[in-house]
């Protein structure tokens, strides 16, 4: 259901559930690059990525499961969207909320 919603609202949003592990690792890597850029900005809180850091799953951890990487992508996506959002009703705020829900769902399947 979430992917159908994402495809209707955001047609270019990747369907993470059908990605191969190597594609998921690539997406994870790009998101980490974005995170690194945000960490270098003065107006981003130092603990903005604490939830992602606690997971201890990086794109280089190829031995970790696809499910672990999927969970990490959703947690990181939530953090990135939260930084970009003005409030919970902005586009980024709604994406952040959905990423949070997807992260919880992915975590329950670990």
N, CA, C and O atoms as CSV, one atom per row, in Angstrom:
chain,resi,resn,atom,element,x,y,z
A,1,UNK,N,N,0.813,-1.192,0.000
A,1,UNK,CA,C,0.000,0.000,0.000
A,1,UNK,C,C,0.857,1.256,0.000
A,1,UNK,O,O,0.565,2.191,-0.746
A,2,UNK,N,N,1.920,1.307,0.825
A,2,UNK,CA,C,2.729,2.510,0.902
A,2,UNK,C,C,3.386,2.811,-0.438
A,2,UNK,O,O,3.520,3.978,-0.805
A,3,UNK,N,N,3.790,1.803,-1.164
A,3,UNK,CA,C,4.448,2.044,-2.433
A,3,UNK,C,C,3.467,2.574,-3.460
A,3,UNK,O,O,3.839,3.410,-4.284
A,4,UNK,N,N,2.236,2.118,-3.436
A,4,UNK,CA,C,1.225,2.660,-4.325
A,4,UNK,C,C,0.981,4.132,-4.031
A,4,UNK,O,O,0.867,4.945,-4.949
A,5,UNK,N,N,0.903,4.473,-2.752
A,5,UNK,CA,C,0.722,5.857,-2.349
A,5,UNK,C,C,1.911,6.684,-2.804
A,5,UNK,O,O,1.745,7.767,-3.366
A,6,UNK,N,N,3.110,6.172,-2.562
A,6,UNK,CA,C,4.316,6.902,-2.946
A,6,UNK,C,C,4.362,7.095,-4.457
A,6,UNK,O,O,4.754,8.161,-4.930
A,7,UNK,N,N,3.970,6.090,-5.209
A,7,UNK,CA,C,3.996,6.206,-6.666
A,7,UNK,C,C,2.960,7.212,-7.161
A,7,UNK,O,O,3.210,7.909,-8.144
A,8,UNK,N,N,1.807,7.302,-6.504
A,8,UNK,CA,C,0.787,8.261,-6.916
A,8,UNK,C,C,1.180,9.689,-6.568
A,8,UNK,O,O,0.979,10.604,-7.367
A,9,UNK,N,N,1.738,9.881,-5.382
A,9,UNK,CA,C,2.093,11.215,-4.927
A,9,UNK,C,C,3.463,11.630,-5.464
A,9,UNK,O,O,3.649,12.768,-5.894
A,10,UNK,N,N,4.412,10.707,-5.435
A,10,UNK,CA,C,5.780,10.967,-5.860
A,10,UNK,C,C,6.167,9.924,-6.900
A,10,UNK,O,O,6.756,8.906,-6.537
A,11,UNK,N,N,5.862,10.135,-8.171
A,11,UNK,CA,C,6.068,9.108,-9.198
A,11,UNK,C,C,7.507,8.625,-9.321
A,11,UNK,O,O,7.733,7.507,-9.784
A,12,UNK,N,N,8.475,9.423,-8.926
A,12,UNK,CA,C,9.874,9.004,-9.036
A,12,UNK,C,C,10.402,8.354,-7.765
A,12,UNK,O,O,11.570,7.970,-7.708
A,13,UNK,N,N,9.563,8.226,-6.752
A,13,UNK,CA,C,9.965,7.618,-5.493
A,13,UNK,C,C,10.294,6.148,-5.736
A,13,UNK,O,O,9.461,5.418,-6.274
A,14,UNK,N,N,11.484,5.697,-5.353
A,14,UNK,CA,C,11.857,4.303,-5.646
A,14,UNK,C,C,11.033,3.304,-4.844
A,14,UNK,O,O,10.666,3.559,-3.698
A,15,UNK,N,N,10.755,2.184,-5.455
A,15,UNK,CA,C,10.038,1.110,-4.787
A,15,UNK,C,C,11.070,0.252,-4.054
A,15,UNK,O,O,11.615,-0.701,-4.611
A,16,UNK,N,N,11.322,0.603,-2.816
A,16,UNK,CA,C,12.379,-0.040,-2.044
A,16,UNK,C,C,12.100,-1.519,-1.826
A,16,UNK,O,O,13.035,-2.313,-1.725
A,17,UNK,N,N,10.847,-1.898,-1.753
A,17,UNK,CA,C,10.518,-3.300,-1.475
A,17,UNK,C,C,10.947,-4.227,-2.605
A,17,UNK,O,O,11.194,-5.409,-2.364
A,18,UNK,N,N,11.043,-3.723,-3.828
A,18,UNK,CA,C,11.437,-4.593,-4.935
A,18,UNK,C,C,12.877,-4.376,-5.390
A,18,UNK,O,O,13.310,-4.963,-6.382
A,19,UNK,N,N,13.616,-3.541,-4.674
A,19,UNK,CA,C,15.016,-3.299,-5.032
A,19,UNK,C,C,15.867,-4.521,-4.724
A,19,UNK,O,O,15.616,-5.253,-3.766
A,20,UNK,N,N,16.862,-4.719,-5.547
A,20,UNK,CA,C,17.879,-5.723,-5.235
A,20,UNK,C,C,18.792,-5.139,-4.170
A,20,UNK,O,O,18.859,-3.922,-3.999
A,21,UNK,N,N,19.491,-6.003,-3.460
A,21,UNK,CA,C,20.329,-5.534,-2.365
A,21,UNK,C,C,21.372,-4.533,-2.852
A,21,UNK,O,O,21.619,-3.533,-2.179
A,22,UNK,N,N,21.994,-4.782,-4.012
A,22,UNK,CA,C,23.018,-3.860,-4.502
A,22,UNK,C,C,22.430,-2.477,-4.811
A,22,UNK,O,O,23.103,-1.463,-4.622
A,23,UNK,N,N,21.191,-2.434,-5.279
A,23,UNK,CA,C,20.524,-1.155,-5.531
A,23,UNK,C,C,20.224,-0.438,-4.220
A,23,UNK,O,O,20.366,0.781,-4.120
A,24,UNK,N,N,19.808,-1.205,-3.220
A,24,UNK,CA,C,19.523,-0.639,-1.909
A,24,UNK,C,C,20.797,-0.088,-1.281
A,24,UNK,O,O,20.770,0.974,-0.659
A,25,UNK,N,N,21.912,-0.798,-1.434
A,25,UNK,CA,C,23.196,-0.326,-0.914
A,25,UNK,C,C,23.602,0.981,-1.603
A,25,UNK,O,O,24.148,1.882,-0.966
A,26,UNK,N,N,23.333,1.072,-2.897
A,26,UNK,CA,C,23.664,2.296,-3.633
A,26,UNK,C,C,22.822,3.466,-3.129
A,26,UNK,O,O,23.345,4.556,-2.897
A,27,UNK,N,N,21.516,3.242,-2.960
A,27,UNK,CA,C,20.646,4.281,-2.420
A,27,UNK,C,C,21.107,4.689,-1.026
A,27,UNK,O,O,21.169,5.877,-0.709
A,28,UNK,N,N,21.426,3.714,-0.205
A,28,UNK,CA,C,21.903,3.966,1.153
A,28,UNK,C,C,23.153,4.842,1.095
A,28,UNK,O,O,23.287,5.791,1.868
A,29,UNK,N,N,24.067,4.524,0.177
A,29,UNK,CA,C,25.298,5.306,0.038
A,29,UNK,C,C,25.027,6.751,-0.346
A,29,UNK,O,O,25.645,7.664,0.201
A,30,UNK,N,N,24.111,6.965,-1.280
A,30,UNK,CA,C,23.771,8.336,-1.685
A,30,UNK,C,C,23.154,9.114,-0.525
A,30,UNK,O,O,23.426,10.301,-0.343
A,31,UNK,N,N,22.330,8.433,0.248
A,31,UNK,CA,C,21.705,9.105,1.390
A,31,UNK,C,C,22.740,9.462,2.450
A,31,UNK,O,O,22.624,10.497,3.107
A,32,UNK,N,N,23.742,8.623,2.620
A,32,UNK,CA,C,24.816,8.926,3.574
A,32,UNK,C,C,25.617,10.142,3.089
A,32,UNK,O,O,26.044,10.960,3.904
A,33,UNK,N,N,25.822,10.267,1.783
A,33,UNK,CA,C,26.507,11.443,1.243
A,33,UNK,C,C,25.722,12.714,1.575
A,33,UNK,O,O,26.306,13.730,1.953
A,34,UNK,N,N,24.411,12.651,1.434
A,34,UNK,CA,C,23.561,13.803,1.764
A,34,UNK,C,C,23.661,14.103,3.253
A,34,UNK,O,O,23.765,15.263,3.651
A,35,UNK,N,N,23.630,13.059,4.076
A,35,UNK,CA,C,23.748,13.232,5.522
A,35,UNK,C,C,25.070,13.918,5.875
A,35,UNK,O,O,25.107,14.812,6.720
A,36,UNK,N,N,26.148,13.494,5.225
A,36,UNK,CA,C,27.465,14.073,5.485
A,36,UNK,C,C,27.467,15.574,5.172
A,36,UNK,O,O,28.060,16.366,5.904
A,37,UNK,N,N,26.809,15.948,4.092
A,37,UNK,CA,C,26.700,17.360,3.740
A,37,UNK,C,C,25.941,18.123,4.819
A,37,UNK,O,O,26.370,19.197,5.241
A,38,UNK,N,N,24.819,17.573,5.265
A,38,UNK,CA,C,24.032,18.239,6.305
A,38,UNK,C,C,24.807,18.330,7.615
A,38,UNK,O,O,24.703,19.332,8.323
A,39,UNK,N,N,25.575,17.309,7.945
A,39,UNK,CA,C,26.346,17.349,9.196
A,39,UNK,C,C,27.351,18.491,9.198
A,39,UNK,O,O,27.734,18.978,10.261
A,40,UNK,N,N,27.777,18.917,8.033
A,40,UNK,CA,C,28.733,20.016,7.950
A,40,UNK,C,C,28.107,21.393,8.057
A,40,UNK,O,O,28.821,22.395,8.084
A,41,UNK,N,N,26.799,21.459,8.117
A,41,UNK,CA,C,26.093,22.747,8.185
A,41,UNK,C,C,25.894,23.168,9.633
A,41,UNK,O,O,25.582,22.355,10.503
A,42,UNK,N,N,26.082,24.451,9.862
A,42,UNK,CA,C,25.996,24.993,11.221
A,42,UNK,C,C,24.590,24.933,11.812
A,42,UNK,O,O,24.440,24.778,13.024
A,43,UNK,N,N,23.559,25.052,10.974
A,43,UNK,CA,C,22.207,25.135,11.513
A,43,UNK,C,C,21.513,23.786,11.685
A,43,UNK,O,O,20.322,23.738,11.991
A,44,UNK,N,N,22.252,22.684,11.488
A,44,UNK,CA,C,21.690,21.345,11.690
A,44,UNK,C,C,22.114,20.864,13.077
A,44,UNK,O,O,23.293,20.897,13.430
A,45,UNK,N,N,21.131,20.421,13.850
A,45,UNK,CA,C,21.409,19.954,15.209
A,45,UNK,C,C,22.400,18.797,15.201
A,45,UNK,O,O,22.369,17.961,14.298
A,46,UNK,N,N,23.266,18.742,16.185
A,46,UNK,CA,C,24.307,17.714,16.224
A,46,UNK,C,C,23.737,16.313,16.405
A,46,UNK,O,O,24.362,15.336,15.991
A,47,UNK,N,N,22.577,16.203,17.009
A,47,UNK,CA,C,21.989,14.884,17.238
A,47,UNK,C,C,20.914,14.520,16.200
A,47,UNK,O,O,20.138,13.588,16.412
A,48,UNK,N,N,20.872,15.248,15.091
A,48,UNK,CA,C,19.840,15.020,14.068
A,48,UNK,C,C,19.867,13.600,13.514
A,48,UNK,O,O,18.834,13.076,13.098
A,49,UNK,N,N,21.036,12.978,13.508
A,49,UNK,CA,C,21.173,11.639,12.941
A,49,UNK,C,C,21.474,10.578,14.005
A,49,UNK,O,O,22.000,9.511,13.688
A,50,UNK,N,N,21.145,10.869,15.249
A,50,UNK,CA,C,21.442,9.948,16.347
A,50,UNK,C,C,20.766,8.590,16.157
A,50,UNK,O,O,21.387,7.554,16.395
A,51,UNK,N,N,19.511,8.585,15.736
A,51,UNK,CA,C,18.786,7.312,15.554
A,51,UNK,C,C,19.459,6.464,14.477
A,51,UNK,O,O,19.570,5.247,14.626
A,52,UNK,N,N,19.908,7.097,13.400
A,52,UNK,CA,C,20.608,6.366,12.338
A,52,UNK,C,C,21.949,5.854,12.858
A,52,UNK,O,O,22.306,4.700,12.617
A,53,UNK,N,N,22.688,6.693,13.561
A,53,UNK,CA,C,24.000,6.294,14.082
A,53,UNK,C,C,23.906,5.103,15.025
A,53,UNK,O,O,24.790,4.247,15.042
A,54,UNK,N,N,22.836,5.049,15.806
A,54,UNK,CA,C,22.649,3.948,16.756
A,54,UNK,C,C,22.459,2.598,16.063
A,54,UNK,O,O,22.732,1.551,16.650
A,55,UNK,N,N,21.990,2.627,14.814
A,55,UNK,CA,C,21.764,1.372,14.088
A,55,UNK,C,C,23.065,0.655,13.763
A,55,UNK,O,O,23.097,-0.573,13.686
A,56,UNK,N,N,24.127,1.406,13.575
A,56,UNK,CA,C,25.432,0.841,13.229
A,56,UNK,C,C,25.344,-0.004,11.950
A,56,UNK,O,O,25.882,-1.109,11.882
A,57,UNK,N,N,24.659,0.537,10.946
A,57,UNK,CA,C,24.543,-0.097,9.632
A,57,UNK,C,C,24.945,0.954,8.602
A,57,UNK,O,O,24.282,1.982,8.470
A,58,UNK,N,N,26.019,0.699,7.878
A,58,UNK,CA,C,26.470,1.633,6.853
A,58,UNK,C,C,26.391,0.951,5.487
A,58,UNK,O,O,26.276,-0.272,5.415
A,59,UNK,N,N,26.450,1.722,4.412
A,59,UNK,CA,C,26.415,1.120,3.077
A,59,UNK,C,C,27.589,0.160,2.831
A,59,UNK,O,O,27.509,-0.709,1.962
A,60,UNK,N,N,28.655,0.314,3.581
A,60,UNK,CA,C,29.815,-0.568,3.443
A,60,UNK,C,C,29.614,-1.927,4.104
A,60,UNK,O,O,30.391,-2.851,3.864
A,61,UNK,N,N,28.597,-2.057,4.921
A,61,UNK,CA,C,28.315,-3.313,5.631
A,61,UNK,C,C,27.542,-4.267,4.725
A,61,UNK,O,O,26.376,-4.568,4.981
A,62,UNK,N,N,28.193,-4.739,3.670
A,62,UNK,CA,C,27.521,-5.594,2.685
A,62,UNK,C,C,27.100,-6.933,3.279
A,62,UNK,O,O,26.223,-7.605,2.736
A,63,UNK,N,N,27.717,-7.321,4.381
A,63,UNK,CA,C,27.377,-8.592,5.029
A,63,UNK,C,C,26.066,-8.517,5.816
A,63,UNK,O,O,25.488,-9.545,6.168
A,64,UNK,N,N,25.605,-7.301,6.087
A,64,UNK,CA,C,24.341,-7.160,6.821
A,64,UNK,C,C,23.188,-7.426,5.866
A,64,UNK,O,O,23.336,-7.315,4.649
A,65,UNK,N,N,22.052,-7.774,6.424
A,65,UNK,CA,C,20.909,-8.191,5.608
A,65,UNK,C,C,20.264,-7.026,4.857
A,65,UNK,O,O,20.411,-5.858,5.219
A,66,UNK,N,N,19.559,-7.386,3.819
A,66,UNK,CA,C,18.790,-6.398,3.053
A,66,UNK,C,C,17.789,-5.705,3.969
A,66,UNK,O,O,17.573,-4.499,3.852
A,67,UNK,N,N,17.184,-6.452,4.868
A,67,UNK,CA,C,16.213,-5.876,5.802
A,67,UNK,C,C,16.852,-4.835,6.709
A,67,UNK,O,O,16.238,-3.811,7.010
A,68,UNK,N,N,18.084,-5.089,7.147
A,68,UNK,CA,C,18.781,-4.124,8.002
A,68,UNK,C,C,19.072,-2.836,7.236
A,68,UNK,O,O,18.932,-1.738,7.774
A,69,UNK,N,N,19.479,-2.982,5.977
A,69,UNK,CA,C,19.750,-1.804,5.161
A,69,UNK,C,C,18.461,-1.040,4.852
A,69,UNK,O,O,18.457,0.191,4.848
A,70,UNK,N,N,17.380,-1.758,4.596
A,70,UNK,CA,C,16.097,-1.108,4.325
A,70,UNK,C,C,15.670,-0.289,5.547
A,70,UNK,O,O,15.229,0.853,5.414
A,71,UNK,N,N,15.802,-0.875,6.718
A,71,UNK,CA,C,15.466,-0.174,7.953
A,71,UNK,C,C,16.335,1.077,8.094
A,71,UNK,O,O,15.831,2.147,8.436
A,72,UNK,N,N,17.625,0.947,7.834
A,72,UNK,CA,C,18.543,2.080,7.942
A,72,UNK,C,C,18.164,3.192,6.966
A,72,UNK,O,O,18.216,4.370,7.319
A,73,UNK,N,N,17.787,2.827,5.749
A,73,UNK,CA,C,17.381,3.814,4.746
A,73,UNK,C,C,16.147,4.584,5.224
A,73,UNK,O,O,16.080,5.801,5.055
A,74,UNK,N,N,15.186,3.902,5.807
A,74,UNK,CA,C,13.985,4.584,6.290
A,74,UNK,C,C,14.292,5.488,7.482
A,74,UNK,O,O,13.768,6.598,7.570
A,75,UNK,N,N,15.134,5.020,8.393
A,75,UNK,CA,C,15.509,5.844,9.550
A,75,UNK,C,C,16.267,7.080,9.077
A,75,UNK,O,O,16.000,8.190,9.538
A,76,UNK,N,N,17.205,6.890,8.166
A,76,UNK,CA,C,17.964,8.017,7.630
A,76,UNK,C,C,17.059,8.948,6.825
A,76,UNK,O,O,17.197,10.168,6.912
A,77,UNK,N,N,16.145,8.394,6.051
A,77,UNK,CA,C,15.195,9.204,5.297
A,77,UNK,C,C,14.341,10.063,6.207
A,77,UNK,O,O,14.053,11.217,5.889
A,78,UNK,N,N,13.936,9.509,7.332
A,78,UNK,CA,C,13.161,10.260,8.310
A,78,UNK,C,C,13.984,11.427,8.846
A,78,UNK,O,O,13.483,12.545,8.957
A,79,UNK,N,N,15.244,11.168,9.176
A,79,UNK,CA,C,16.107,12.231,9.708
A,79,UNK,C,C,16.317,13.338,8.676
A,79,UNK,O,O,16.239,14.522,9.004
A,80,UNK,N,N,16.583,12.950,7.432
A,80,UNK,CA,C,16.788,13.946,6.374
A,80,UNK,C,C,15.529,14.773,6.141
A,80,UNK,O,O,15.600,15.995,6.015
A,81,UNK,N,N,14.387,14.111,6.084
A,81,UNK,CA,C,13.122,14.826,5.869
A,81,UNK,C,C,12.816,15.756,7.041
A,81,UNK,O,O,12.291,16.852,6.845
A,82,UNK,N,N,13.140,15.323,8.246
A,82,UNK,CA,C,12.894,16.157,9.428
A,82,UNK,C,C,13.716,17.440,9.380
A,82,UNK,O,O,13.248,18.507,9.778
A,83,UNK,N,N,14.937,17.325,8.890
A,83,UNK,CA,C,15.789,18.508,8.774
A,83,UNK,C,C,15.212,19.481,7.749
A,83,UNK,O,O,15.258,20.697,7.938
A,84,UNK,N,N,14.674,18.939,6.673
A,84,UNK,CA,C,14.160,19.765,5.587
A,84,UNK,C,C,12.768,20.328,5.845
A,84,UNK,O,O,12.355,21.287,5.192
A,85,UNK,N,N,12.049,19.746,6.782
A,85,UNK,CA,C,10.652,20.136,6.973
A,85,UNK,C,C,10.525,21.404,7.791
A,85,UNK,O,O,11.300,21.662,8.712
A,86,UNK,N,N,9.543,22.173,7.431
A,86,UNK,CA,C,9.209,23.367,8.203
A,86,UNK,C,C,8.271,22.999,9.334
A,86,UNK,O,O,8.342,23.565,10.424
A,87,UNK,N,N,7.394,22.050,9.070
A,87,UNK,CA,C,6.476,21.530,10.073
A,87,UNK,C,C,5.967,20.181,9.576
A,87,UNK,O,O,6.301,19.760,8.468
A,88,UNK,N,N,5.174,19.515,10.375
A,88,UNK,CA,C,4.718,18.176,10.015
A,88,UNK,C,C,3.769,18.154,8.820
A,88,UNK,O,O,3.498,17.089,8.267
A,89,UNK,N,N,3.265,19.314,8.420
A,89,UNK,CA,C,2.321,19.368,7.307
A,89,UNK,C,C,2.976,19.761,5.982
A,89,UNK,O,O,2.328,19.721,4.935
A,90,UNK,N,N,4.251,20.139,6.021
A,90,UNK,CA,C,4.964,20.452,4.787
A,90,UNK,C,C,5.219,19.149,4.029
A,90,UNK,O,O,5.081,18.065,4.595
A,91,UNK,N,N,5.588,19.251,2.761
A,91,UNK,CA,C,5.882,18.042,1.980
A,91,UNK,C,C,6.950,17.198,2.670
A,91,UNK,O,O,6.790,15.988,2.829
A,92,UNK,N,N,8.035,17.845,3.074
A,92,UNK,CA,C,9.116,17.109,3.738
A,92,UNK,C,C,8.651,16.538,5.072
A,92,UNK,O,O,9.070,15.445,5.456
A,93,UNK,N,N,7.800,17.256,5.774
A,93,UNK,CA,C,7.269,16.765,7.045
A,93,UNK,C,C,6.431,15.522,6.862
A,93,UNK,O,O,6.525,14.584,7.655
A,94,UNK,N,N,5.604,15.502,5.817
A,94,UNK,CA,C,4.778,14.327,5.537
A,94,UNK,C,C,5.646,13.144,5.110
A,94,UNK,O,O,5.386,12.003,5.491
A,95,UNK,N,N,6.672,13.425,4.322
A,95,UNK,CA,C,7.595,12.354,3.917
A,95,UNK,C,C,8.312,11.811,5.147
A,95,UNK,O,O,8.473,10.599,5.292
A,96,UNK,N,N,8.740,12.702,6.028
A,96,UNK,CA,C,9.403,12.269,7.255
A,96,UNK,C,C,8.524,11.378,8.104
A,96,UNK,O,O,8.979,10.368,8.640
A,97,UNK,N,N,7.257,11.758,8.224
A,97,UNK,CA,C,6.313,10.948,9.002
A,97,UNK,C,C,6.146,9.574,8.375
A,97,UNK,O,O,6.108,8.567,9.082
A,98,UNK,N,N,6.046,9.527,7.048
A,98,UNK,CA,C,5.896,8.240,6.353
A,98,UNK,C,C,7.158,7.401,6.499
A,98,UNK,O,O,7.072,6.186,6.676
A,99,UNK,N,N,8.325,8.029,6.428
A,99,UNK,CA,C,9.585,7.307,6.622
A,99,UNK,C,C,9.657,6.717,8.027
A,99,UNK,O,O,10.149,5.606,8.221
A,100,UNK,N,N,9.168,7.462,8.987
A,100,UNK,CA,C,9.137,6.974,10.363
A,100,UNK,C,C,8.259,5.723,10.461
A,100,UNK,O,O,8.642,4.741,11.097
A,101,UNK,N,N,7.091,5.761,9.836
A,101,UNK,CA,C,6.199,4.599,9.836
A,101,UNK,C,C,6.840,3.409,9.136
A,101,UNK,O,O,6.749,2.280,9.618
A,102,UNK,N,N,7.490,3.656,7.998
A,102,UNK,CA,C,8.150,2.577,7.262
A,102,UNK,C,C,9.324,2.006,8.045
A,102,UNK,O,O,9.582,0.803,7.994
A,103,UNK,N,N,10.038,2.866,8.771
A,103,UNK,CA,C,11.157,2.402,9.601
A,103,UNK,C,C,10.648,1.481,10.706
A,103,UNK,O,O,11.250,0.443,10.980
A,104,UNK,N,N,9.549,1.859,11.334
A,104,UNK,CA,C,8.966,1.024,12.393
A,104,UNK,C,C,8.537,-0.325,11.826
A,104,UNK,O,O,8.763,-1.365,12.446
A,105,UNK,N,N,7.918,-0.305,10.649
A,105,UNK,CA,C,7.494,-1.548,10.008
A,105,UNK,C,C,8.702,-2.422,9.651
A,105,UNK,O,O,8.689,-3.632,9.879
A,106,UNK,N,N,9.738,-1.801,9.093
A,106,UNK,CA,C,10.946,-2.547,8.721
A,106,UNK,C,C,11.634,-3.124,9.950
A,106,UNK,O,O,12.144,-4.244,9.912
A,107,UNK,N,N,11.647,-2.360,11.041
A,107,UNK,CA,C,12.274,-2.838,12.279
A,107,UNK,C,C,11.535,-4.044,12.831
A,107,UNK,O,O,12.157,-4.966,13.359
A,108,UNK,N,N,10.223,-4.045,12.715
A,108,UNK,CA,C,9.442,-5.180,13.230
A,108,UNK,C,C,9.713,-6.462,12.454
A,108,UNK,O,O,9.434,-7.557,12.943
A,109,UNK,N,N,10.255,-6.328,11.245
A,109,UNK,CA,C,10.540,-7.492,10.414
A,109,UNK,C,C,11.986,-7.963,10.502
A,109,UNK,O,O,12.365,-8.921,9.829
A,110,UNK,N,N,12.796,-7.301,11.325
A,110,UNK,CA,C,14.214,-7.712,11.484
A,110,UNK,C,C,14.322,-8.985,12.287
A,110,UNK,O,O,15.426,-9.476,12.521
